[in-house]
Structures are given as C-alpha cells and as structure tokens.
C-alpha cells in the first residue's frame, strides 16, 4: 500500500453538523489523523439528526469515517489541558462552533498562532467574522436563502431549496482546499496560517452565473424546474414508455444533430422559432412539445441509444435506489464498506482516485471511543 499524501498530519477538529466534518473527513480520506472533539455524552449533535442507518444518523455516517473521537468539556480546566496538549501536537485546527464561541474559549486564530506558530487554523462560520450578520445563526437552508439559491431553484410557481446541503458542502470544500494550500505554504515558509471560510461567501461563489445574468441582464434567470434557464433544449422530456430522459444541447452542431438523427426531422433545425439558442429558450414550451411528439413512439432505451450515437448529452432521472445500483459505479468498483458501531456499512470510495493507491476507509467512531487511548498517549489519566 502506498503512503497516503497526508500521512503524518494531525488535525484537531472542534466540529459539529456538516461543513467542518465534511472538510475533515476528506483530510482523513487522504491519510490525515483526524481527532474529533465532541461533547461528553451526546457528542456532535448531527449524531441525532435521524436513526435511518441501523440506528445511526445518515449525516453522521456520511461525514465521520476515518476519525478518532474524544469527548471533552472544553470549559473544564482538566479537559482544557487535554485540548491544549492536542493542539500542541497538531498541524491543523478546524472549528465551526457558534459565532464568537471559539474566541470566548481563547481559541481565536491570533491566540493560537502566537502559541503554536506552525499551526494552521481554519474557522468556518455562516457569515464571516465581521459585518452585521457576524453573530447571526446560520443553518444550511437559511444560507441558501441569503445567497439567493432558493430564489433560483424550484418551479415558476414555487421556490425550493436544493435537495442536499449545498451551503455546508460549499464551505466544507473551500475549507478542505484551504487547508491543503496552507499545508503547501507551510512547506515553503515553515509558518502556519489562519483563514476563514464563510458559508455565504462559499455559496456566493457557486451562484456566479445567475449573479452575472441578473446584474447585467436586468432580471434573474427564471425558475424553470429541472429545465435550464438559459439553454434549450436542456432538461427532461417524456418518451413513449412514460420514462423521462434528460437531453442537453450545448451548441448549434448538436442542435442540428438532434433534429436529424434523434427527431428524424432535419427541417426543425431551420425553423425560425429555433434558429439560435436564445430563441429556443423563448419558445421552449413549443420545442418541448415538438420533441416529445417526435419521441412518443420510442422507449427510453431507444432514445438514449440514438442520443448517444448522435453525440448528444443525455441522462436518466434516477432515484437514490437506482443510483445505488448505477452500472457505471458497479463497473468501476466504486463501492466498498466501512465499519461503524452498527457494523459494516456500504460506502462510496473517495472521489480523489489515484492509480495504485488503496483508499482509506477506517471506521465511523462511537462517541468518545478513543478518549482513553488519546488521554494515555498525551500522558493524562482516565476521564474523571
């Protein structure tokens, strides 16, 4: 087995919920030792979000493999000594406590960097350390609202949030890449650094296209359900067997190929209503009716085959159950298993796939599972 790239790096995570655990899990996937500091008794409150994974939370199982769990009351002097010892030997400290909590605990970036010059400090917050929203609580849905995502998602009649926690995921991804860049910087300078990631900033980066569209076009892209606001044909089309096939045309060459090879009607490409993409968007309802009429005698397999042969991007709308049996994932052997307090669980391999490297899939920990071992390692006795 080849050495993982972050082997020898220790991450101390005073984390909860999604954003920070998502970042640190990925650091653990790359070989870092991640020590998760949890509340005595209850632990990370994401452990109690649901009980769907044989009694464990789906969020927690997703976000916390490859970690060691120690329970500490960081306001207790004795437990605080343990945390200080952990930080003294750490390379990275990640926290996403409530606004201002880290500073009140004496864990501000300036304080930590003064005492531990090589430490990399990553603070994740909802809205950043300054400004009128700095103390405002920030949960994923609320940040989706503030970043405009909810206004963009859904049907023309009703807005909707994204079906996954995109604000948390965005912040976690920038925290992950920020730690990696800080580690690289430390290799050159010998010094650690501190940086902040705000969920609003992270998700704001992801809404770049609709921001520019609205700022310079005069109005936001319309909510269009599963269809694209600025490209047509691009979205779901019902075919003869009642299945839904998604079609994505990106340029005029593909548009002509769709008309000739899939719709079997080359003349449609010259229809004045559909002469260029902006006109196709304007007349999308008419175009949708035309496409579905042309495909009403074909089943999904036949339509997908013709689209593939014509070089037209397409997809089928899969449920979670169908995703779990996706033929592409099966063919590439992307499923493995990870241990947990409730036994072996199916898990996707990490997305960063390096040839010849065995992925790390260490267990999901129980609350405080490693407390005694970590205390002993640091020279402390058992918990009082």
N, C-alpha and C positions, 0 to 999 in steps of 0.2 A: 504493500500500500504506500502510495506517495504521500509525502508530508503535505498537509493542508496549509494554505498560504498564511493563515492567521494563527497557526500553532505557536504557542508561547505567549500569545497576547491574552491578558486578563481584563475582562470587562465586568465592572460592578454596576448593577442596574437597580436603581430605586424606581421601580416602574409599576405601571398598572394599566389595565384596559388594553388598548390596541396599538397606538402609534409607537411608543417606545419598545414594547415587546416584539413588534414586527421588525424593527431595526435590529434589535439584539439577537433575535432568532437567526437572522441572516448572517450576523457576525459569527454566531455559533456554528451555522452550517459551514462556514469557511474555516473552522478549526479553533476559533477563539474559545477560551474558557469563560463562560458567562455565569456569574454568580448573581442570582436574582434575590433581592432583599424584599421579604414580604412581611406583612403584619402578622404578629402572633395570633394563632387561632384561625382567623378567616383567610389570611393571605390576600393575594391580588383579587379585587372584587369581581374581575372577569371570570373567576372560577365559579361564580354563582349565576352567571347570565342565563344558563339553561342546564338541563341534565340529559341532553339528547345522545351523547356519546357514552353509552353504558353508564350513565350517571354523572359523567363529566361534561363540562361546558364545551361546546363546539368551538367557541372563540379561543378558549384556553388551550385546547389540544392543538389547534392550528398554529398558535403563536409561541409555544413554550417548550418545544423539544430542544435537546442539546443544552439544557441549563441545569445548574445546581440551585436548590432553594434553601435559603437560610432565613429564619424568622428573627426579626429584631424590632424592638421598640426603640426607635431612634431618638426618642426623648428621654429614655432611661440612661443614666450615666454609664452603667456597666455595659449595656448593649451599644451605647455610642462608642465606647472604647473598641469594641469589636469592629464596628463600621470604620473607625479611623484606621485600624490595622489593615482592614481590607483595602482601603483607599491608598495606603502607603505602598502596597504591593501591586496596585492596579496600573494598567496602561490607559484605560478608558473608563469614564464615569458617565452614565446616561441616566437622566431623570425626567419624568413628566408628571411631577406632583401638581397639586392645585396651585393656582397663581400665587407667587410670593412665599410658598411653603419652604422651598429649598433655602431661600435667603434667611428666613426666620430660624432655620435649623443650623445656620452657619455654614451652609454648603453652597454659597454663591461662587460663581466662577473665579472672581478675584481672590477670594479667601483660599479656595482650593489650589489655584495655580501658584499662589505665594508659597504655600506649604509643600506642594508637590509639583515642581517646575516641569516635569516630563509628562504630567497627566493631561490627557485630552478630555475636556468637559463638554458634553453635549446636553443642552437644555431644550426640551420640546414643550411648547406651550400652544395655547389656542390662538392668541392674537399678538404675541410678542411682549417684550419686557417694558415697553413704553407706550404712550398713547392712551386715549380714553377707554379703550377696551382691555387694558392690560390685566385688570383684575376680574374680568368677566369670565364666568364658567363657559367652557367650550366643549360640546359634545359633537360627534360627527355630523348628525343631521343639522345641528344649528350652524355649524361652519359651512355646510353645503348651502344653507340658506344665505348666509352672509356673503359667500363668494359668488352667488348668482346661479349655482348649479341647479337648484330646484326650479328656478325660473326657466331654465333651458330644457329640462327633462320632463317627459310626460307627453300627453296629447294636447291638441289645441284647446280642448275644453278644460283640462285639469293638469296642474303641475304635479311632479312626482320627484321623490328623492332617488338617487342611484341605489340599486339593489345591494350594493356592497359598500363598506365604509370607506369611501374614496378619500375623504379628508384625512382620516387616520392613516390610510395606506400611503397617500402622497407625502405626509410628514415623515412617516417611517422610512420611506425610500430615500428622502433627502437627508435624514439623519444617518442612515446607513452609508450613503455615498460621502457624506461629510466626514464621518469617522475614518473611512478609507483614505480620503485625501489628507486628513490631518495626520494619520499614521505615516503616510508617504512624506509629508512635510517634516515630520519629526526625524525621519531618517536623514534628512539633509541638514537640519538646523540643530538637532539634539534637544529641542524645546517642544513642549506640548503646546496646546492652544485651547481656546474655548470658542464655541459657536452656538448660535440659537437657530432653531427651526420653528417657525410659527405655522400652524395648520392653515391659517388664512393665506399666508404667503405661498405655501406649497400648493394648495388647491388653486390659488390665483394664477400660478404659472400654468396649470393644466387647463384653464379656461381662456388661454391666449387667443385662440381662433375666434370664439364668439365675442371676446372683448374688442378685437380689431374690427370685426364685422360690424358691430354695433357702433363703435366710436367713429368709424369713417364711412359707414354705410347709412347712418342715420336711424337705424332701428335694429333691434336684436334679431338674430336668426329665429324664425318661428319654431315653436314646439311642434314636432311632427311625428310623435310616437317613435316607431322604430325606423322611420324613414330619415334620410339625410336632409338637413335644412338647406343645403347649398349645392347638392349634386342630384341628378336624376338621369336614368333610373338607378336608384340606390336604396334598397330596402326589401321588405317582404312581399312576395307575390304568391297567391294561392294557385296551385296547379290542379290538374284533373282529378287526382285521387284525394283531394282535400288537404294535402300536405302544403306546408309553407316553405318555399325556397327563397333565400335572400340572394339578390343579384346586385353586384356593384360595378358600374361602368365608370371608368375614370377619364376617358378621352374619346375623341371622335373616331379613331380607328376601332376601338372596342364597340362604340355605338353602332357603327356600320356592320361589324361582325355579328353583333347581337341580332340585328334586323335580318341579315342574310342567312345566318347559319342556325339560329335558335328560333326566331319568329317565322322564318321561311317567307319573309316579305321584304325584300330589299327596298321597295318603294317607300317604306315607312321612314327610312333614313333621310329622304328628301322632302318629307312633309314639312311645310313652313312652320308649323307649330313646334317642331322638334329640331330645328336647324342648328341650334347650339345649346350648350348646357343650360344657360340662364333661361332660355325659352322652354326647355324641357321641365325645369323646376316650376316655372309659371303654369305650365299645362300638365303638372304631374298627375292629377286625377284622371285626365283623359288618357295619358300614356299608360297609367296603371291598368285601366280598363282594357286598353288595346293589348297589352302584354298578357294579361290573364285570359283574355278571349283567345289569343293565339296558342296558349298552353293548356286550354281546357280539356284537350283530348290526350294529354300526356301525363304519366305519373312522375313522381319526384325523381326516381332513378333515371328515367329517360331524360328529363330536363337537366339534371346535374351532368349527365354524360355529354349532352350536347353543349352545355356551357363550358365544360372542361375542354372539349375538342375545339371550341371556338376561342379558347383562351380568355374567357370571361370569368372574373372572380365571382365566387358563389359560396354559399354555406347553407346548412340546415339548422333550424332552430331546435336546439337540444335542451332537454330538461336536465336537471342535476343527475338523475339516474342514468340518462343516456350519456352524459359527459363521463360519468364514472366507467362506462364501458366503451369509451371512444376508441375506435380502431387504430387511430394514429398513436395514441398513448400506449395501447397494448403492443403494437408492432415495435415501438421503440423501447419497450420495457421500462416505462416511466413510473410504474407503481412499485412501492416497496412496503415495508412495515416498520413501525416504530413502537417501542414498548411504552407502557404507561401504568399507572396504578390500577387500571382496569383491564390490563392485558395488552396483547398485540393489537395495534390499530393500523389500518391501511393509510398510507401517506404517499403523496407525490414526492418524487426526488427533487432536490433544489434546482431551480431553473438554470443556474450557472453550471453548465455541463462541460467539464474538462476531460478530454480524452485520456484514458488510463488512470483517472483518479477515482477512488472509491468514495462516494458521498458519505457524509457523516449523518447518521440518524440515531443519536443517543436518546434515551427515554425522556418523556414528559414527566417532571417531578411531582411528587406529592408535596403538600405544604410543609416546609421545614425539613424535608427529607435529608438534607445534607448538613443540617445545623451542627450536630455533634462533631462530624468529621471536620468541618471548616473551623470550628472553635478550637479543636485539638491541634489542627495544623497551625493555627495562629498563636498557640500557647495559652489559650483560655480554657477554663474548666467548662463543665456542662452548664446548660442554662439553669438559672436559679429557679 
